[in-house]
Amino acid sequence: MKMAATNISFKRIQQLALPAIISGIAEPVLSSTDAAVVGNISQFGTESLAAVGIVGTFLSALIWILGQTRSAISAIVSQNLGAGNISTLQNFPAQAIYFNVALSIIVLGGTYFFVEEIFGLFNATGMILDFSIDYYNIRVWGFPLTLFTFAVFGLFRGLQNTFWPMIVAGIGATLNIALDFALVYGIEGVIPAMNIEGAAWASLISQIVMAVIALIFLLKKTEVSLRLKFPLHPEINRLVSMSLNLFVRSIALNGALILATREATGLGTNYIAAHTIAFNVWIFTAFFIDGYGAAGNILGGKLLGEKDYNTLWKLMRRVNLYNLGIAAVLIIIGAFLYQPVGALFNKDPEVLSIFYGMYFLVLLCLPFNALAFTLDSIFKGLGEMSYLRNVLLSATLFGFIPVLFFSKYMGWGLKGIWIALIIWVAYRAVALIIKFKRKYLPLVEK
């Protein structure tokens, strides 16, 4: 029996993309809320903001490196769905989830006892280093829970469903915001002000709640069982292969972001604080844009399973066009709101002066983000993990790093760091466009 053609109408793409946007921004909202709240602490606010920026960069690196299994899980499930083989997956979901959680525990154990040395590599010293360690030692325990939640999100995405991940993420983000204000500043007579440690507890509690709700939805809304059964499903080999390629890719990706943070820290406390504000704005818009990329990822994997290359080509053009439109809207909004955005995170005039002086580079990066992140997500859905690995490695080694150190030599400061980031993203966008046209356009029926 022939399956119905995959729907890539405007309405269907919105049904997938809009919930994906909300669920996608949950993690940056957690970090951004922490940064904004602690940055306005009356005493040592700038140092607290710098610490949250450093820890946020490191934890984001770990989450993105291991969280890439979400994309691999989604690709495998969606391709099998498109090929009509979804019933053959059986024990794969449970094995994939346990694989994800086991990796997170291994990495947590390998980093927890070396945090002082790790943050020292970021040029963190004195009070900033102390605050970074305090914040990390609490928030890091949410790491395995985040990886579990990401694996569940990957299963839902593969099944063409972004609604339940949206509910989970929305609850988590809302709870985190409320707890941040309550725990960081305190509630007179009820909760003492915990400052930066309060922000860490707010994030951890939110991650616990999200993991529990994700587990409930998985058991109630799908037929997936979490009973671990052997032997290993044949698709586990492909999951491991995809994940390894994505690990290497994410190491290159986060190597660039960590190096940017390190160089910003080396410029001084006010500069890393300004960079933290800029990075939180950038990462929020990146995940916002990535919602349409998620729709491309979900539908693209299914279309590949169906071998419907004509519709795949149409999908690629549509989601890129939609995301360029979203980027244009974000640029306009950002241009009008740059002053209140800066003041939301910190009130120090020197920090804000530095931030306002380079903010235009964050906006300039958005159209390149739209193309790079959309195509990146589509390629993940198509299972092109080895090519994504090679693109990130080359973009980092031959794009970002040379420009970063040239700008350092020229004394361009924080602006130079962000020029390097723009070149880095643009390199990825161009490479992915070329690959898609060379490999998939010839398969389209003329």
Number of C-alpha atoms within 10 A of each C-alpha: 4 5 9 7 11 16 13 20 11 11 10 13 22 17 16 23 26 19 23 29 24 22 26 25 23 22 21 23 24 25 25 24 24 29 30 23 23 31 29 21 20 11 11 16 23 26 24 29 31 30 32 30 27 27 25 24 23 21 17 20 20 20 19 20 21 24 26 24 26 28 30 29 32 29 35 28 30 32 27 22 22 25 17 16 13 15 8 11 15 14 20 24 23 18 20 28 23 17 18 24 20 15 14 22 15 11 14 16 10 11 13 15 11 11 17 16 13 16 22 13 13 22 19 24 15 8 13 22 24 16 23 27 20 16 23 22 14 17 22 18 20 19 22 24 21 23 29 27 27 26 29 26 29 31 28 25 28 29 21 20 19 27 19 21 27 21 17 23 30 20 16 25 25 14 19 28 20 12 22 28 20 20 21 24 22 17 12 9 6 8 12 14 17 16 26 29 23 25 30 29 22 26 27 22 17 22 27 19 18 25 23 15 20 23 17 12 17 20 13 10 11 12 9 15 15 17 11 15 13 9 8 13 17 10 16 18 11 15 21 16 15 24 25 19 19 29 21 19 25 25 21 23 20 21 17 23 21 20 17 25 25 20 21 24 25 15 14 13 19 23 24 30 33 31 27 28 28 24 21 22 21 20 18 20 24 21 24 25 31 28 29 31 34 33 31 32 32 33 32 33 29 30 28 21 22 19 15 18 19 15 19 25 18 12 23 20 13 18 27 21 16 19 24 20 15 18 25 16 12 17 20 11 12 19 13 10 11 16 14 11 17 22 17 16 28 25 16 17 11 14 22 21 14 18 25 16 12 20 23 17 18 21 21 15 22 24 22 21 25 30 26 23 26 29 29 25 25 28 24 30 32 24 24 18 24 17 18 23 22 17 21 26 21 16 24 27 15 14 21 25 21 13 22 27 15 14 19 16 11 10 11 14 18 25 23 22 27 27 20 23 25 21 21 26 24 19 21 25 23 15 19 22 15 10 13 16 12 11 9 13 15 11 14 13 8 6
